[in-house]
């Protein structure tokens, strides 16, 4: 994926912009006070970011604007799919974890997939922020950025929502499950 051209055709650009606009307008509670015209203007001048949003979309992330950082002049997008994105499940945490597995290796890992898509994996704080905007991951779970001290010991952390509560859990970084993937963020 490293050599993949990070540019969309005019048809792909139009399709993702239409999708993002419809989602933006349908979910105004996620970004009160923001206007789509300003978001679209920013997207139209950032072809690579639009490419990343398209990757988020086609892997099932349903990206949407969740805030605007006035100081940095950036719109912040998170994956807002109800469950962790389908096209990003059954992955271990990172390359080191993937390489440590002797057998039954997953096809990929969350950290490399995110980097290839040009996005960042949500932190625990961002994940909890997302959960204030809706109800997510009631049947799935999502890897979140793991503190170095935990990762150095072979672990990784993930979050989900059960019993109307957001939980942070741990697992071996090499573990992977059909219901665990990752959510990403992108600043435009």
Steps between C-alpha positions, in 0.01 A plus 500: 500500500801727546524575127131562459418834343327712762268680267139440409341520158246780452219241533646367826542855634140585418372179656690537829410870530131417445517222760680718755257789447196276550649353820598847624147633449337191655713517816516868593524408870859390434610843379263771614577844362710374209405550136549244227611762244807577713581132546463433126723795410771356726458152351521626143845645568629183670492217244703260714271552802197438280670179383542397866134575574406286201710215645321546833168483317569195284624302802171572678601785731228751408726800576340820621613836636499494879661838568695798371828614653489875448862557607640243255226572241420131451184294489524174691341187357444174690362168382137516612374159388272337757740204539874493436558525121441164328792539262742546790420206728693182581830685532758492775639823644828569312770353275708373795197308625428364151858381457501337844217262408633162393175373349147613417621849422242768420521659156603837640546715807321814615796738517625422147150515355442841657835631371425366151167683509662823618304505828571462872350238731281659765647548845300393804411866559378543140304174523322624812434833325341311209276308740353831623366555146311173474502132587783311331658153523222323689584173323859565392816651647772733370874506560610839635849650516688307763740668744863401431551343844211258439608426144860436610367222724312337210156643568260727316174665600156521344164651585134416455162593641302256710232558765483864390861543615825546306763247606875490445648149488836339437608205289818365348584722204517194274138404572230556243129434486229521237326769704806717572637761264590864534355846454696787357522876504607749237566871520424704188 
